[in-house]
Amino acid sequence: MHLIVLPGDGIGPEITEATVSVLEAVSDRFGLGLRLEHDIAGHESLKRHGITVRPELLEKVQAADGLVLGPMSTFDYTDESKGGINPSMFFRKKLDLFANVRPARTYPGVPHPAVEPFDLVVVRENTEGFYADRNMESGGSEMLVTPDVCVSMRRITRECCARIARAAFRIAATRSGRVHAVHKANVLKIGDGMFLEECRKAAADFPGVTMDEYIVDAMAAHLVRAPGKFDVIVTTNMFGDILSDLTAELSGSIGLGGSVNAGTGHAMAQAAHGSAPDIAGQDRANPFSLILSAAQLLGWHAERLGSEAFAGAARAIETAVAEAVQAGEATVDVGGRLGTRETGRAVVRRLTA
C-alpha cells in the first residue's frame, strides 16, 4: 500500500511523526509492505512554492492508495489567488471523498461527560451541503441581498444522498445492524426530504439492518442524554460536522476521535481536530486522533482488497491505543502523563511486543 504523508501545520508534524512510527510498526508486524512517501502542503508549501497545494501533488496522491493528512491551518487560507488553497477541502473535492466516517467511543480510564459508555459512528455526507467549495463551481454560496440581509444556498443531490446512505448501511451491517437517519425534513422539506427518501430506499436493500429517523435537534438532545442508544448515525454535511464534534467531546476528548474521508477509489486519514498552533513544538499534542484515523485508512483498504492482514492491522492499532489510554500512557488532555513522542512510542511498544 502506497501512502502519501503530508505533515500539515502547527502540531501536524509532531502527531504525524508519531502516526508514521505506528504505521511502520504495524506494517512490519502484519507484513503489509507499506510504502510511505513524504511531501508537504499548507504553510511549508506556501513558503517554498508559493501555493499550499501544488498541482503535481494532486497527481501524486491520485496515483497512491491513500493519503495521511496532518492538521492544516484552514482559517489562514482564504485567498486562492495568492496560493491559499485549503488542503483539506481541496482533497475532499478533487478525490470525491463523499463519506466522512467519524467513530466516537468512551475509553476506560478517560473521564467523559457522557452519562454512560458508548460506541457509535457518525457517517457524514462530505461533498455538498452549505459548504461553498462543494456546491458552487465558482464564487460563494452566500448573497448579501441588502446590507442587513444574507441568503445562503445549500446543494443537495439525490446521488450524494443515495451513496452516503448506502455507505452507512454497509457499516451498520458489520456492527449492531442499526442506522439512525438524522434530518430536518420538517422544515427543509425538499432537501432533507430527498435525503430521507434515499435512506429509506437503502433500508429496503439491507433487510438485516433496522433504521429509525430523528430530527437533528432531537438527536443532539438524545446524544447528551443517552448516547449508548445509538450505533451508526447518517446525516447531511453540516449536521454531521456538528454531531461528530459533539460525540467526540462526549467521549472525553476530540483528540480521541479518528476520521477517514472515503470515496470509491481514494481515502484520506485526517485528525478530527485542528492544527493548535498555540502548543506546536511543545511535545504536548495528543497524536491519537491521527493514529486512529490511519487505522481507519488501513481498514478502508482492507475492505477494498478483502485483506485480513490490513483489517487485523487496523484492529491492532485501535486495541493498542485503548490499552495505552487505560494505562495512562497518553498525553495530559486524556489523563496521561506523556508527551507526543512518548505517547506514539507507547502504542508502538504494544504493536511490537
Disulfide bonds with the S-S distance in Angstrom:
none
